[in-house]
Amino acid sequence: QVQLVESGGGLVQPGGSLRLACAASGSIFSINAMGWYRQAPGKQRELVAVTSRRGASTNYADSVKGRFTISRNNAKNTVYLQMNSLKPEDTAVYYCNADLVRDRGSNQLNYWGQGTQVTVSS
């Protein structure tokens, strides 16, 4: 069984910062791309940021460029999202996503975390 568990969400004032973490656990051989998505009430889930296996390649939504930074620690099977200069429109449930291989020679599968709420409000 594989689990992605997010942490670090909460309530923050506009202009504030939060750091999200997502740890993958269970039977894992390798993890390829890892990323963060978010879904605000009444809206579709959207990509926030994604990073390649070694972190050499990253991609961000235009709305968060220059404010959010994605990083990963492969020794801990963990991906982070540092969010600075938060705005009310960043309010959403943030989901971790990972492409991983459970056993040598098996197919890559895509996994989601349960989500963590981020609320930006004064």
Secondary structure, 3 states (H helix, E strand, C coil): CEEEEEECCEEECCCCCEEEEEEEEECCCEEEEEEEEEECCCCCCEEEEEECCCCCCEEECCCCCCCEEEEEEHHHCEEEEEECCCCHHHCEEEEEEEEEECCCCCCEEEEECCCEEEEECC
